[in-house]
Amino acid sequence: MRLSKTLNEFCKEHKLSIAQLAKKTNVPKATIHGWMTGRKAMDLNQLRKVALLLQISLHELVFGEPDPFEGKQDEILKEIFSGDVRVTLHRIEKAKITNKK
């Protein structure tokens, strides 16, 4: 699991134990240990707290690589508002329900 490897690397780099990481992020120690062993489901709010403490993106924490879209938000917004993007909305009709007795 990539998250486990990334957490181990960053904990070593920042000289943090699981207990210290848990205390600083207010994420239970058992949860972090579960992430590191692959036995605990990931909670985005808790992962975000860890990513903020380690000063990395959530994407980098989970996937172990820089976010490919980081810093490109302005480009994406320019493209959306340039008129080159078409969005269509369709009304979906509700199916008629008949009561059979």
Buried (B, 14 or more C-beta within 10 A) or exposed (E): EEBBEBBEEBBEEEEBEBEEBBEBBEBEBEBBBBBBEEEBEEEEEBBBBBBEBBEBBBBBBBBBEEBEEEEEEEEEEEEEEEEEEEEEEEEEEEEEEEEEE
